[in-house]
Amino acid sequence: MLTFIINFLLFHIFLFFSNSLHLLLYLKSNNGINDEGLSDLGSSLAQCANLQNLDIDFSHNQIDDISSFCSFLANCNTISCLALLFVNNYIQNESMLGLGTAFASLTNLANLTLDLNRNKIGVQGVQQLGYTLSECINLKNLILNIRINSIHQAKKLEIMRNYLKTKRLVILKTDL
């Protein structure tokens, strides 16, 4: 019942703010948001046609598959500044390709903060994310936190070198 109420409220919030340029959602700390709730939120988010700045904190919830959210996010092609915090969830490798593909489809994306600290992402997932991030043609600033996942230190350094090959980045901050 609580999930239904949250989804109902979020849907109406997005309807009200559908013409907004900036949106900040703080959905942190054990709200019980799961994959279905995240997908519903993404569906509502896709209705915000003019959205340029989006900042959402999904930390400390029960999210493990972000694929459907990513497919909706890919439709928000006016976003230029994006911050997504997924700290302490259950996200795995399979979601990284969809996440990176969504970022690559955001053709105006210039600033990205992505915090995936304390999930279940391995080397393959981070490599997929890195590959698709390299296709973000306007990305200038990237802040990435992938600390405390299933990645060994040697692989983290290799991944860091690959991010540094992206010539378009002006600012790169990582917490590996």
HELIX and SHEET records of a PDB file:
HELIX    1   1 LEU A    2  PHE A   16  1                                  15    
HELIX    2   2 ASP A   35  LEU A   45  1                                  11    
HELIX    3   3 SER A   67  LEU A   73  1                                   7    
HELIX    4   4 GLU A   94  SER A  105  1                                  12    
HELIX    5   5 VAL A  123  LEU A  133  1                                  11    
HELIX    6   6 GLN A  153  LEU A  164  1                                  12    
SHEET    1   A 6 HIS A  22  TYR A  26  0                                        
SHEET    2   A 6 ASN A  53  ASP A  57  1                                        
SHEET    3   A 6 CYS A  81  LEU A  85  1                                        
SHEET    4   A 6 ASN A 111  ASP A 115  1                                        
SHEET    5   A 6 ASN A 141  ASN A 145  1                                        
SHEET    6   A 6 ILE A 171  ASP A 175  1                                        
END                                                                             
